Amino acid sequence: MGYGFSRADVSFLGSPAGAAALTEVDRLELTQATHLRDLERVRRTHGDRAAALVETVRLRRKAGAKLADAGNWLFTDDALQQATPTLVARRRAARLAGRAVHDVTCSIGAELAELSQVCPAVIGSDLDDARLSMAAHNLAGRRNVLLAKADALVSVSTGTVVVADPARRADGKRTHDPAKLQPPLPDLLAAYPGRDIAVKCAPGLDFDRLDWPGEVEVVSLDGAVREACLWSAGLADPAVTRRASVISSAGTSFTLTDAEPDEIPERAPGDWIIDPDGAVVRAGLVRHYAAKHGLWQLDPRIAYLTGDTVPPGTRGFRVVDRLDYREKTLRAELRRHDCGPLEILVRGVDVDPDKLRRTLKPQGTQPFTLVITRIGRTPTAFLCTAVRPPSS
């Protein structure tokens, strides 16, 4: 859970004295091995402020991998964990550019920081006093941002787009049940009838059961699926109900929707196997992605794609051999190919990759990828070399 910050802590940390103390503490290692020694050293100098100082420095170091320009920000551990990565928040803000927006679960201000760059007026509200004080520190100097203490389930603004990010933990565990989010998703939606609203949710949410009338956008960042965002009908293209947004910090981002064609041929496996980005898979747009890039499916119920070329910038697996899925056969073929380092990818077959790798015991020198899947009812293995072609 991390240290429980008070408003007094935030006030001190945001003061010139607090800033000087944080600079001093930042010179320490603060590793797991040195934690107790470092904490005792800070206590000797700063007394009961020590825990807040050490925790803030620790969180700032973690935040650098997730948030841009947040080197002087204040956080709680939970708030940093739930904070939207800058590139993801920036994409959402771009869709709302020019609108007045109210983030009703603003926390420490990660979404507000991006919204304030492109929206004329931004309101942020939360019930947590410490987080609101942190947001005020983090967003200092942004004249188009207003912060207020308010319950997300009580509408306190008019004429704004509502943005919400319900907490995804219930009883200390991550939940995919919309009714167990905090605040519960059904209650949140009921609080803003007829309003334009965008709600950030866990990507594992069962969208079909939710029966959402607008657009569901699944977002990945650098290969990891980060979130799903529910866009109300007023904020979405009426032709789009599903969108995959694949964001890369390298700049090779793309978006795909269910308004695009999904007709693909049925053919034998090609020279390459492609495992689509997780956002494409979770948004249910595998066929759309295949149609866009001249690919087809190994099996209509499995998300692996195949073809004779690989989409630019995408990791592909060049097929070396197609094998029956029998351990004796696999072991012999791996030995014949001098297989050493072995990556095992599995879809549609009940196989534990780590256990199988220990069973096969590859002892050669050449790296390979073993793609195990089902074609029809037949478990099939493809021995491949993994290649990431240059972007075009």
Salt bridges, closest charged atoms under 4 A:
ASP9 OD1 - ARG49 NH1 3.55
GLU24 OE2 - HIS46 NE2 3.33
ASP26 OD1 - ARG61 NH2 3.08
GLU55 OE2 - ARG58 NH2 2.98
ASP77 OD1 - ARG58 NH2 3.15
ASP77 OD1 - LYS62 NZ 3.72
GLU111 OE2 - ARG92 NH2 2.58
GLU114 OE1 - ARG90 NE 2.98
ASP129 OD1 - LYS149 NZ 3.25
ASP165 OD2 - LYS200 NZ 3.24
ASP196 OD2 - ARG99 NH2 3.01
ASP208 OD1 - ARG242 NH2 3.28
GLU215 OE2 - ARG95 NH1 2.87
GLU215 OE2 - ARG243 NE 2.85
GLU217 OE2 - ARG91 NE 2.76
GLU217 OE1 - ARG95 NH1 3.41
GLU227 OE2 - ARG92 NH1 2.45
GLU227 OE1 - LYS200 NZ 3.94
ASP275 OD1 - ARG347 NH2 2.78
ASP299 OD1 - ARG301 NE 3.38
ASP308 OD2 - ARG267 NH2 3.80
ASP321 OD2 - ARG336 NH2 3.59
ASP321 OD2 - HIS337 NE2 3.99
ASP324 OD2 - ARG326 NH1 3.71
GLU333 OE1 - ARG336 NH2 2.87
GLU333 OE1 - HIS337 NE2 3.88
GLU343 OE1 - ARG315 NH2 2.70
ASP354 OD1 - ARG357 NH1 3.02
